[in-house]
Amino acid sequence: MNVYETKTIAERITGNPYVGRGIVIGKSADATKACTAYFIMGRSANSRNRVFSKEDGVLYTKPFDDSKVEDPSLIIYAALREYDNRLIVTNGDQTDTIYEGLKEGKSFTDSLSTRCFEPDAPNFTPRISGMLTFDAGDFSYKMSILKSADETGTACNRYTFFYESLAGTGHFIHTYVTDGDPLPTFTGEPERVSIPDDIDAFAAELWEALDADNRISLYVRYTDLTDGQIQERIFNKHEGD
């Protein structure tokens, strides 16, 4: 087994019916841009009733049809926020936990030590988080997963991964291995993926690789490491594939 093997995002996802929610962070092949991506999938009507919306620099999950919302507690949240030279992206309201922690002088890891997996037995969906730190024309990043220690949710195991950015390489973490009942939790280290130079190529590849029945929304952001300019793409199933 080659632990340094890097695959395209399509090779990681295509044919898998359900990887849940996922985060990708990495550097473009030409080493000029930081890539951040977040997507959501859904099986239930409540989960599928969502779109991504960007407001005042914050990416939110929002109901597509307010009249069909059943339980907003785990599906409506700020998924991406900025604080100083850091960009936070997560699959839940721990985005705000990290943001508030940074404002209080806490680290990414310390902020997340107050949280655990989602209380959605029997799946106990992991909380996945990422943070990019920009400095001197470059960046490093961290990824985290908080997951149940056993099938009954007795305790929480917390894993944090630290990465220096490497041209053409990113890391991909997602909540589930595949579909199932209960859903099998992601295991191991975040998976290595290649990051192309072009945001449209990467966004289209990722969106098309996600299962067409279960994909809901995708957000991709490329940040220029020289001038800080941002390119963004949002895909919402409810607004047309």
Secondary structure, 3 states (H helix, E strand, C coil): CCCCCCECHHHHHCCCCCCCCEEEEEECCCCCEEEEEEEEECCCHHHHCEEEEEECCEEEEEECCHHHCCCCCCCCCEEEEEECCEEEEECCCHHHHHHHHHHCCCCHHHHHCCCCCCCCCCCCCCEEEEEEEEECCEEEEEEEEEEECCCCCCCEEEEEEEEECCECEEEEEECECCCCCCCCECCCCCEEEECCCCHHHHHHHHHHHCCCCCEEEEEEEEEECCCCCEEEEEEEHHHCC
